[in-house]
Amino acid sequence: MITKVEALHSLRPGSEWVLRGDDLEWLDTNQTQPTEAEITAEVARLTALEPARIATENRRSAYIAEADPLFFKAQRGEATTEEWQAKVAEIKARFPK
């Protein structure tokens, strides 16, 4: 679940503020405070991107654990390039974006 905090970090990187419950106290003098509508829209935007982010993270872990060893085996002649490519395709199918 994307939070207001994540939206604020996304909208105004490096800004200074305090969030108490749902009350935002804006402390930054260099960046303007985002409106509630901007924050709500950013939460929705980040929420829509979340499944793809999770799939990318899962793929990365699976590539490291499963596909990379086959790649290096293929480089040494202990496996085929086709085996490695099949593993990559299987991982992509397991974690679709």
Biopython code that builds the backbone (N, CA, C, O; Angstrom):
import numpy as np
from Bio.PDB.StructureBuilder import StructureBuilder

atoms = [
    (1, "MET", "N", (0.844, -1.178, 0.000)),
    (1, "MET", "CA", (0.000, 0.000, 0.000)),
    (1, "MET", "C", (0.890, 1.242, 0.000)),
    (1, "MET", "O", (1.784, 1.386, 0.834)),
    (2, "ILE", "N", (0.632, 2.109, -0.927)),
    (2, "ILE", "CA", (1.382, 3.360, -1.038)),
    (2, "ILE", "C", (0.831, 4.343, -0.014)),
    (2, "ILE", "O", (-0.383, 4.496, 0.125)),
    (3, "THR", "N", (1.725, 5.001, 0.693)),
    (3, "THR", "CA", (1.320, 5.926, 1.748)),
    (3, "THR", "C", (1.528, 7.374, 1.326)),
    (3, "THR", "O", (2.163, 7.665, 0.313)),
    (4, "LYS", "N", (0.982, 8.256, 2.124)),
    (4, "LYS", "CA", (1.151, 9.687, 1.914)),
    (4, "LYS", "C", (2.636, 10.063, 1.996)),
    (4, "LYS", "O", (3.104, 10.942, 1.273)),
    (5, "VAL", "N", (3.356, 9.394, 2.875)),
    (5, "VAL", "CA", (4.795, 9.645, 3.030)),
    (5, "VAL", "C", (5.520, 9.359, 1.722)),
    (5, "VAL", "O", (6.330, 10.169, 1.272)),
    (6, "GLU", "N", (5.235, 8.211, 1.107)),
    (6, "GLU", "CA", (5.877, 7.860, -0.164)),
    (6, "GLU", "C", (5.518, 8.862, -1.250)),
    (6, "GLU", "O", (6.363, 9.219, -2.071)),
    (7, "ALA", "N", (4.276, 9.315, -1.260)),
    (7, "ALA", "CA", (3.855, 10.307, -2.243)),
    (7, "ALA", "C", (4.603, 11.625, -2.040)),
    (7, "ALA", "O", (5.033, 12.253, -3.008)),
    (8, "LEU", "N", (4.756, 12.037, -0.795)),
    (8, "LEU", "CA", (5.489, 13.273, -0.511)),
    (8, "LEU", "C", (6.947, 13.164, -0.941)),
    (8, "LEU", "O", (7.492, 14.101, -1.525)),
    (9, "HIS", "N", (7.581, 12.035, -0.660)),
    (9, "HIS", "CA", (8.969, 11.836, -1.087)),
    (9, "HIS", "C", (9.079, 11.868, -2.609)),
    (9, "HIS", "O", (10.057, 12.380, -3.154)),
    (10, "SER", "N", (8.096, 11.333, -3.278)),
    (10, "SER", "CA", (8.100, 11.315, -4.735)),
    (10, "SER", "C", (7.862, 12.706, -5.318)),
    (10, "SER", "O", (8.527, 13.111, -6.271)),
    (11, "LEU", "N", (6.923, 13.418, -4.747)),
    (11, "LEU", "CA", (6.576, 14.746, -5.256)),
    (11, "LEU", "C", (7.637, 15.806, -4.965)),
    (11, "LEU", "O", (7.938, 16.642, -5.816)),
    (12, "ARG", "N", (8.196, 15.764, -3.766)),
    (12, "ARG", "CA", (9.153, 16.787, -3.349)),
    (12, "ARG", "C", (10.376, 16.115, -2.707)),
    (12, "ARG", "O", (10.534, 16.142, -1.486)),
    (13, "PRO", "N", (11.239, 15.511, -3.542)),
    (13, "PRO", "CA", (12.415, 14.822, -2.997)),
    (13, "PRO", "C", (13.268, 15.761, -2.144)),
    (13, "PRO", "O", (13.540, 16.898, -2.530)),
    (14, "GLY", "N", (13.676, 15.272, -0.997)),
    (14, "GLY", "CA", (14.541, 16.038, -0.120)),
    (14, "GLY", "C", (13.867, 17.145, 0.654)),
    (14, "GLY", "O", (14.539, 17.907, 1.349)),
    (15, "SER", "N", (12.568, 17.252, 0.553)),
    (15, "SER", "CA", (11.859, 18.321, 1.260)),
    (15, "SER", "C", (11.790, 18.035, 2.757)),
    (15, "SER", "O", (11.976, 16.904, 3.206)),
    (16, "GLU", "N", (11.518, 19.083, 3.504)),
    (16, "GLU", "CA", (11.418, 18.964, 4.957)),
    (16, "GLU", "C", (9.976, 19.190, 5.386)),
    (16, "GLU", "O", (9.355, 20.196, 5.043)),
    (17, "TRP", "N", (9.465, 18.233, 6.140)),
    (17, "TRP", "CA", (8.091, 18.290, 6.615)),
    (17, "TRP", "C", (7.917, 17.301, 7.752)),
    (17, "TRP", "O", (8.761, 16.435, 7.982)),
    (18, "VAL", "N", (6.807, 17.447, 8.457)),
    (18, "VAL", "CA", (6.442, 16.521, 9.531)),
    (18, "VAL", "C", (4.999, 16.104, 9.282)),
    (18, "VAL", "O", (4.145, 16.933, 8.967)),
    (19, "LEU", "N", (4.742, 14.824, 9.425)),
    (19, "LEU", "CA", (3.386, 14.303, 9.265)),
    (19, "LEU", "C", (2.957, 13.704, 10.596)),
    (19, "LEU", "O", (3.554, 12.747, 11.089)),
    (20, "ARG", "N", (1.924, 14.282, 11.159)),
    (20, "ARG", "CA", (1.363, 13.786, 12.425)),
    (20, "ARG", "C", (-0.034, 13.265, 12.128)),
    (20, "ARG", "O", (-0.979, 14.029, 11.933)),
    (21, "GLY", "N", (-0.134, 11.952, 12.101)),
    (21, "GLY", "CA", (-1.405, 11.373, 11.670)),
    (21, "GLY", "C", (-1.591, 11.699, 10.205)),
    (21, "GLY", "O", (-0.814, 11.252, 9.361)),
    (22, "ASP", "N", (-2.613, 12.473, 9.899)),
    (22, "ASP", "CA", (-2.845, 12.909, 8.528)),
    (22, "ASP", "C", (-2.558, 14.406, 8.363)),
    (22, "ASP", "O", (-2.767, 14.965, 7.286)),
    (23, "ASP", "N", (-2.081, 15.050, 9.433)),
    (23, "ASP", "CA", (-1.800, 16.481, 9.389)),
    (23, "ASP", "C", (-0.365, 16.735, 8.954)),
    (23, "ASP", "O", (0.581, 16.286, 9.602)),
    (24, "LEU", "N", (-0.215, 17.453, 7.861)),
    (24, "LEU", "CA", (1.089, 17.757, 7.296)),
    (24, "LEU", "C", (1.533, 19.145, 7.743)),
    (24, "LEU", "O", (0.818, 20.127, 7.544)),
    (25, "GLU", "N", (2.716, 19.219, 8.347)),
    (25, "GLU", "CA", (3.323, 20.503, 8.685)),
    (25, "GLU", "C", (4.506, 20.685, 7.737)),
    (25, "GLU", "O", (5.480, 19.934, 7.801)),
    (26, "TRP", "N", (4.419, 21.671, 6.870)),
    (26, "TRP", "CA", (5.441, 21.905, 5.856)),
    (26, "TRP", "C", (6.529, 22.792, 6.430)),
    (26, "TRP", "O", (6.254, 23.909, 6.869)),
    (27, "LEU", "N", (7.763, 22.305, 6.429)),
    (27, "LEU", "CA", (8.880, 23.032, 7.009)),
    (27, "LEU", "C", (9.853, 23.557, 5.951)),
    (27, "LEU", "O", (10.699, 24.401, 6.244)),
    (28, "ASP", "N", (9.731, 23.065, 4.750)),
    (28, "ASP", "CA", (10.689, 23.390, 3.692)),
    (28, "ASP", "C", (10.468, 24.802, 3.154)),
    (28, "ASP", "O", (9.344, 25.187, 2.830)),
    (29, "THR", "N", (11.551, 25.562, 3.066)),
    (29, "THR", "CA", (11.454, 26.929, 2.536)),
    (29, "THR", "C", (11.904, 26.997, 1.078)),
    (29, "THR", "O", (11.774, 28.044, 0.442)),
    (30, "ASN", "N", (12.427, 25.900, 0.543)),
    (30, "ASN", "CA", (12.905, 25.891, -0.838)),
    (30, "ASN", "C", (11.909, 25.280, -1.818)),
    (30, "ASN", "O", (11.952, 25.570, -3.014)),
    (31, "GLN", "N", (11.018, 24.437, -1.316)),
    (31, "GLN", "CA", (10.037, 23.784, -2.177)),
    (31, "GLN", "C", (8.636, 24.118, -1.672)),
    (31, "GLN", "O", (8.403, 24.254, -0.471)),
    (32, "THR", "N", (7.728, 24.243, -2.604)),
    (32, "THR", "CA", (6.352, 24.550, -2.222)),
    (32, "THR", "C", (5.648, 23.301, -1.720)),
    (32, "THR", "O", (5.941, 22.185, -2.150)),
    (33, "GLN", "N", (4.734, 23.505, -0.821)),
    (33, "GLN", "CA", (3.954, 22.397, -0.282)),
    (33, "GLN", "C", (2.976, 21.900, -1.335)),
    (33, "GLN", "O", (2.261, 22.699, -1.939)),
    (34, "PRO", "N", (2.934, 20.577, -1.566)),
    (34, "PRO", "CA", (1.950, 20.057, -2.515)),
    (34, "PRO", "C", (0.536, 20.142, -1.929)),
    (34, "PRO", "O", (0.347, 20.078, -0.714)),
    (35, "THR", "N", (-0.422, 20.283, -2.796)),
    (35, "THR", "CA", (-1.813, 20.325, -2.349)),
    (35, "THR", "C", (-2.279, 18.905, -2.017)),
    (35, "THR", "O", (-1.649, 17.924, -2.412)),
    (36, "GLU", "N", (-3.378, 18.814, -1.294)),
    (36, "GLU", "CA", (-3.958, 17.499, -0.992)),
    (36, "GLU", "C", (-4.325, 16.772, -2.279)),
    (36, "GLU", "O", (-4.179, 15.553, -2.366)),
    (37, "ALA", "N", (-4.800, 17.512, -3.281)),
    (37, "ALA", "CA", (-5.149, 16.898, -4.563)),
    (37, "ALA", "C", (-3.902, 16.322, -5.245)),
    (37, "ALA", "O", (-3.956, 15.238, -5.825)),
    (38, "GLU", "N", (-2.792, 17.041, -5.175)),
    (38, "GLU", "CA", (-1.541, 16.537, -5.754)),
    (38, "GLU", "C", (-1.069, 15.277, -5.028)),
    (38, "GLU", "O", (-0.617, 14.319, -5.655)),
    (39, "ILE", "N", (-1.180, 15.291, -3.713)),
    (39, "ILE", "CA", (-0.760, 14.129, -2.920)),
    (39, "ILE", "C", (-1.646, 12.928, -3.235)),
    (39, "ILE", "O", (-1.145, 11.821, -3.434)),
    (40, "THR", "N", (-2.949, 13.141, -3.279)),
    (40, "THR", "CA", (-3.890, 12.059, -3.593)),
    (40, "THR", "C", (-3.621, 11.495, -4.983)),
    (40, "THR", "O", (-3.642, 10.280, -5.179)),
    (41, "ALA", "N", (-3.369, 12.375, -5.941)),
    (41, "ALA", "CA", (-3.077, 11.930, -7.308)),
    (41, "ALA", "C", (-1.774, 11.137, -7.361)),
    (41, "ALA", "O", (-1.672, 10.162, -8.105)),
    (42, "GLU", "N", (-0.781, 11.548, -6.580)),
    (42, "GLU", "CA", (0.499, 10.839, -6.566)),
    (42, "GLU", "C", (0.360, 9.474, -5.909)),
    (42, "GLU", "O", (0.975, 8.509, -6.362)),
    (43, "VAL", "N", (-0.434, 9.376, -4.857)),
    (43, "VAL", "CA", (-0.704, 8.077, -4.236)),
    (43, "VAL", "C", (-1.337, 7.151, -5.278)),
    (43, "VAL", "O", (-0.953, 5.986, -5.390)),
    (44, "ALA", "N", (-2.299, 7.662, -6.033)),
    (44, "ALA", "CA", (-2.962, 6.850, -7.060)),
    (44, "ALA", "C", (-1.979, 6.448, -8.156)),
    (44, "ALA", "O", (-2.002, 5.305, -8.612)),
    (45, "ARG", "N", (-1.126, 7.361, -8.582)),
    (45, "ARG", "CA", (-0.149, 7.065, -9.633)),
    (45, "ARG", "C", (0.831, 5.992, -9.166)),
    (45, "ARG", "O", (1.100, 5.035, -9.893)),
    (46, "LEU", "N", (1.362, 6.149, -7.964)),
    (46, "LEU", "CA", (2.315, 5.177, -7.435)),
    (46, "LEU", "C", (1.658, 3.820, -7.188)),
    (46, "LEU", "O", (2.287, 2.778, -7.379)),
    (47, "THR", "N", (0.404, 3.833, -6.766)),
    (47, "THR", "CA", (-0.336, 2.586, -6.555)),
    (47, "THR", "C", (-0.505, 1.834, -7.869)),
    (47, "THR", "O", (-0.394, 0.608, -7.904)),
    (48, "ALA", "N", (-0.772, 2.563, -8.950)),
    (48, "ALA", "CA", (-0.929, 1.932, -10.262)),
    (48, "ALA", "C", (0.385, 1.317, -10.748)),
    (48, "ALA", "O", (0.372, 0.322, -11.473)),
    (49, "LEU", "N", (1.511, 1.900, -10.357)),
    (49, "LEU", "CA", (2.826, 1.398, -10.769)),
    (49, "LEU", "C", (3.319, 0.228, -9.907)),
    (49, "LEU", "O", (4.252, -0.477, -10.290)),
    (50, "GLU", "N", (2.703, 0.029, -8.765)),
    (50, "GLU", "CA", (3.185, -0.955, -7.785)),
    (50, "GLU", "C", (3.274, -2.383, -8.327)),
    (50, "GLU", "O", (4.283, -3.041, -8.074)),
    (51, "PRO", "N", (2.282, -2.902, -9.056)),
    (51, "PRO", "CA", (2.413, -4.284, -9.547)),
    (51, "PRO", "C", (3.631, -4.474, -10.455)),
    (51, "PRO", "O", (4.306, -5.501, -10.371)),
    (52, "ALA", "N", (3.917, -3.508, -11.313)),
    (52, "ALA", "CA", (5.085, -3.618, -12.189)),
    (52, "ALA", "C", (6.377, -3.543, -11.379)),
    (52, "ALA", "O", (7.342, -4.239, -11.695)),
    (53, "ARG", "N", (6.408, -2.717, -10.349)),
    (53, "ARG", "CA", (7.597, -2.607, -9.501)),
    (53, "ARG", "C", (7.856, -3.928, -8.774)),
    (53, "ARG", "O", (8.996, -4.384, -8.682)),
    (54, "ILE", "N", (6.791, -4.533, -8.263)),
    (54, "ILE", "CA", (6.922, -5.809, -7.560)),
    (54, "ILE", "C", (7.377, -6.908, -8.530)),
    (54, "ILE", "O", (8.234, -7.722, -8.188)),
    (55, "ALA", "N", (6.806, -6.927, -9.731)),
    (55, "ALA", "CA", (7.211, -7.919, -10.729)),
    (55, "ALA", "C", (8.686, -7.757, -11.082)),
    (55, "ALA", "O", (9.408, -8.746, -11.209)),
    (56, "THR", "N", (9.130, -6.525, -11.238)),
    (56, "THR", "CA", (10.535, -6.269, -11.547)),
    (56, "THR", "C", (11.439, -6.753, -10.424)),
    (56, "THR", "O", (12.479, -7.362, -10.676)),
    (57, "GLU", "N", (11.050, -6.489, -9.205)),
    (57, "GLU", "CA", (11.819, -6.935, -8.032)),
    (57, "GLU", "C", (11.874, -8.466, -7.972)),
    (57, "GLU", "O", (12.933, -9.043, -7.728)),
    (58, "ASN", "N", (10.732, -9.115, -8.195)),
    (58, "ASN", "CA", (10.689, -10.581, -8.181)),
    (58, "ASN", "C", (11.524, -11.174, -9.308)),
    (58, "ASN", "O", (12.225, -12.168, -9.118)),
    (59, "ARG", "N", (11.441, -10.548, -10.492)),
    (59, "ARG", "CA", (12.250, -11.023, -11.615)),
    (59, "ARG", "C", (13.737, -10.911, -11.295)),
    (59, "ARG", "O", (14.503, -11.843, -11.539)),
    (60, "ARG", "N", (14.136, -9.774, -10.752)),
    (60, "ARG", "CA", (15.547, -9.567, -10.441)),
    (60, "ARG", "C", (16.056, -10.658, -9.498)),
    (60, "ARG", "O", (17.131, -11.218, -9.711)),
    (61, "SER", "N", (15.286, -10.954, -8.466)),
    (61, "SER", "CA", (15.689, -12.006, -7.522)),
    (61, "SER", "C", (15.772, -13.369, -8.209)),
    (61, "SER", "O", (16.704, -14.136, -7.969)),
    (62, "ALA", "N", (14.804, -13.660, -9.054)),
    (62, "ALA", "CA", (14.794, -14.954, -9.752)),
    (62, "ALA", "C", (15.934, -15.048, -10.766)),
    (62, "ALA", "O", (16.543, -16.107, -10.918)),
    (63, "TYR", "N", (16.223, -13.949, -11.456)),
    (63, "TYR", "CA", (17.353, -13.967, -12.396)),
    (63, "TYR", "C", (18.650, -14.286, -11.657)),
    (63, "TYR", "O", (19.450, -15.101, -12.117)),
    (64, "ILE", "N", (18.851, -13.642, -10.513)),
    (64, "ILE", "CA", (20.077, -13.862, -9.734)),
    (64, "ILE", "C", (20.166, -15.306, -9.267)),
    (64, "ILE", "O", (21.219, -15.934, -9.376)),
    (65, "ALA", "N", (19.066, -15.830, -8.748)),
    (65, "ALA", "CA", (19.081, -17.176, -8.177)),
    (65, "ALA", "C", (19.025, -18.287, -9.222)),
    (65, "ALA", "O", (19.599, -19.356, -9.017)),
    (66, "GLU", "N", (18.338, -18.046, -10.346)),
    (66, "GLU", "CA", (18.068, -19.136, -11.282)),
    (66, "GLU", "C", (18.712, -18.969, -12.656)),
    (66, "GLU", "O", (19.312, -19.910, -13.175)),
    (67, "ALA", "N", (18.594, -17.787, -13.248)),
    (67, "ALA", "CA", (19.070, -17.602, -14.625)),
    (67, "ALA", "C", (20.563, -17.309, -14.700)),
    (67, "ALA", "O", (21.251, -17.814, -15.587)),
    (68, "ASP", "N", (21.060, -16.508, -13.788)),
    (68, "ASP", "CA", (22.485, -16.159, -13.840)),
    (68, "ASP", "C", (23.393, -17.382, -13.737)),
    (68, "ASP", "O", (24.360, -17.479, -14.492)),
    (69, "PRO", "N", (23.113, -18.323, -12.824)),
    (69, "PRO", "CA", (23.968, -19.514, -12.784)),
    (69, "PRO", "C", (23.975, -20.282, -14.115)),
    (69, "PRO", "O", (25.015, -20.794, -14.529)),
    (70, "LEU", "N", (22.810, -20.360, -14.785)),
    (70, "LEU", "CA", (22.758, -21.031, -16.091)),
    (70, "LEU", "C", (23.554, -20.266, -17.138)),
    (70, "LEU", "O", (24.201, -20.868, -17.996)),
    (71, "PHE", "N", (23.507, -18.947, -17.070)),
    (71, "PHE", "CA", (24.269, -18.121, -18.008)),
    (71, "PHE", "C", (25.764, -18.444, -17.884)),
    (71, "PHE", "O", (26.449, -18.667, -18.882)),
    (72, "PHE", "N", (26.249, -18.463, -16.644)),
    (72, "PHE", "CA", (27.672, -18.718, -16.444)),
    (72, "PHE", "C", (28.044, -20.157, -16.800)),
    (72, "PHE", "O", (29.145, -20.410, -17.290)),
    (73, "LYS", "N", (27.137, -21.092, -16.557)),
    (73, "LYS", "CA", (27.377, -22.467, -16.998)),
    (73, "LYS", "C", (27.451, -22.533, -18.522)),
    (73, "LYS", "O", (28.281, -23.252, -19.080)),
    (74, "ALA", "N", (26.581, -21.782, -19.189)),
    (74, "ALA", "CA", (26.613, -21.740, -20.654)),
    (74, "ALA", "C", (27.932, -21.146, -21.145)),
    (74, "ALA", "O", (28.483, -21.597, -22.149)),
    (75, "GLN", "N", (28.430, -20.146, -20.446)),
    (75, "GLN", "CA", (29.715, -19.556, -20.809)),
    (75, "GLN", "C", (30.860, -20.565, -20.696)),
    (75, "GLN", "O", (31.823, -20.509, -21.461)),
    (76, "ARG", "N", (30.749, -21.483, -19.738)),
    (76, "ARG", "CA", (31.776, -22.512, -19.523)),
    (76, "ARG", "C", (31.522, -23.780, -20.348)),
    (76, "ARG", "O", (32.326, -24.711, -20.321)),
    (77, "GLY", "N", (30.410, -23.811, -21.076)),
    (77, "GLY", "CA", (30.083, -24.984, -21.881)),
    (77, "GLY", "C", (29.410, -26.093, -21.092)),
    (77, "GLY", "O", (29.313, -27.221, -21.575)),
    (78, "GLU", "N", (28.944, -25.793, -19.888)),
    (78, "GLU", "CA", (28.296, -26.797, -19.033)),
    (78, "GLU", "C", (26.776, -26.796, -19.197)),
    (78, "GLU", "O", (26.095, -27.680, -18.676)),
    (79, "ALA", "N", (26.253, -25.829, -19.905)),
    (79, "ALA", "CA", (24.819, -25.739, -20.211)),
    (79, "ALA", "C", (24.710, -25.050, -21.573)),
    (79, "ALA", "O", (25.689, -24.512, -22.089)),
    (80, "THR", "N", (23.524, -25.076, -22.135)),
    (80, "THR", "CA", (23.356, -24.441, -23.442)),
    (80, "THR", "C", (22.757, -23.046, -23.278)),
    (80, "THR", "O", (22.116, -22.730, -22.276)),
    (81, "THR", "N", (22.987, -22.238, -24.289)),
    (81, "THR", "CA", (22.379, -20.906, -24.312)),
    (81, "THR", "C", (20.864, -21.028, -24.322)),
    (81, "THR", "O", (20.166, -20.196, -23.743)),
    (82, "GLU", "N", (20.359, -22.056, -24.974)),
    (82, "GLU", "CA", (18.913, -22.273, -25.041)),
    (82, "GLU", "C", (18.329, -22.556, -23.658)),
    (82, "GLU", "O", (17.232, -22.095, -23.342)),
    (83, "GLU", "N", (19.056, -23.312, -22.835)),
    (83, "GLU", "CA", (18.581, -23.573, -21.469)),
    (83, "GLU", "C", (18.483, -22.274, -20.675)),
    (83, "GLU", "O", (17.512, -22.044, -19.954)),
    (84, "TRP", "N", (19.484, -21.446, -20.817)),
    (84, "TRP", "CA", (19.481, -20.156, -20.131)),
    (84, "TRP", "C", (18.326, -19.279, -20.626)),
    (84, "TRP", "O", (17.602, -18.688, -19.825)),
    (85, "GLN", "N", (18.156, -19.199, -21.963)),
    (85, "GLN", "CA", (17.074, -18.396, -22.531)),
    (85, "GLN", "C", (15.704, -18.927, -22.116)),
    (85, "GLN", "O", (14.781, -18.144, -21.890)),
    (86, "ALA", "N", (15.564, -20.229, -22.014)),
    (86, "ALA", "CA", (14.300, -20.823, -21.569)),
    (86, "ALA", "C", (14.018, -20.446, -20.119)),
    (86, "ALA", "O", (12.870, -20.181, -19.761)),
    (87, "LYS", "N", (15.052, -20.420, -19.284)),
    (87, "LYS", "CA", (14.872, -20.029, -17.878)),
    (87, "LYS", "C", (14.454, -18.564, -17.785)),
    (87, "LYS", "O", (13.576, -18.221, -16.993)),
    (88, "VAL", "N", (15.069, -17.703, -18.583)),
    (88, "VAL", "CA", (14.693, -16.283, -18.594)),
    (88, "VAL", "C", (13.235, -16.138, -19.008)),
    (88, "VAL", "O", (12.486, -15.386, -18.385)),
    (89, "ALA", "N", (12.826, -16.849, -20.052)),
    (89, "ALA", "CA", (11.431, -16.786, -20.511)),
    (89, "ALA", "C", (10.475, -17.305, -19.440)),
    (89, "ALA", "O", (9.389, -16.756, -19.255)),
    (90, "GLU", "N", (10.877, -18.358, -18.739)),
    (90, "GLU", "CA", (10.023, -18.910, -17.671)),
    (90, "GLU", "C", (9.855, -17.911, -16.525)),
    (90, "GLU", "O", (8.766, -17.774, -15.967)),
    (91, "ILE", "N", (10.938, -17.219, -16.180)),
    (91, "ILE", "CA", (10.864, -16.222, -15.118)),
    (91, "ILE", "C", (9.952, -15.077, -15.533)),
    (91, "ILE", "O", (9.149, -14.604, -14.729)),
    (92, "LYS", "N", (10.065, -14.627, -16.774)),
    (92, "LYS", "CA", (9.202, -13.550, -17.269)),
    (92, "LYS", "C", (7.733, -13.965, -17.234)),
    (92, "LYS", "O", (6.859, -13.159, -16.915)),
    (93, "ALA", "N", (7.469, -15.224, -17.564)),
    (93, "ALA", "CA", (6.085, -15.730, -17.538)),
    (93, "ALA", "C", (5.582, -15.840, -16.107)),
    (93, "ALA", "O", (4.405, -15.593, -15.845)),
    (94, "ARG", "N", (6.457, -16.208, -15.179)),
    (94, "ARG", "CA", (6.071, -16.360, -13.773)),
    (94, "ARG", "C", (5.771, -15.014, -13.130)),
    (94, "ARG", "O", (4.909, -14.919, -12.256)),
    (95, "PHE", "N", (6.473, -13.980, -13.556)),
    (95, "PHE", "CA", (6.289, -12.642, -12.980)),
    (95, "PHE", "C", (5.960, -11.641, -14.077)),
    (95, "PHE", "O", (6.801, -10.808, -14.415)),
    (96, "PRO", "N", (4.748, -11.703, -14.646)),
    (96, "PRO", "CA", (4.382, -10.790, -15.740)),
    (96, "PRO", "C", (4.234, -9.360, -15.241)),
    (96, "PRO", "O", (3.903, -9.124, -14.079)),
    (97, "LYS", "N", (4.482, -8.427, -16.124)),
    (97, "LYS", "CA", (4.334, -7.008, -15.787)),
    (97, "LYS", "C", (2.992, -6.504, -16.237)),
    (97, "LYS", "O", (2.676, -5.330, -16.044)),
]
sb = StructureBuilder()
sb.init_structure("model")
sb.init_model(0)
sb.init_chain("A")
sb.init_seg("    ")
for serial, (resi, resn, name, xyz) in enumerate(atoms, 1):
    if name == "N":
        sb.init_residue(resn, " ", resi, " ")
    sb.init_atom(name, np.array(xyz, "f"), 0.0, 1.0, " ", f" {name:<3s}", serial, name[0])
structure = sb.get_structure()
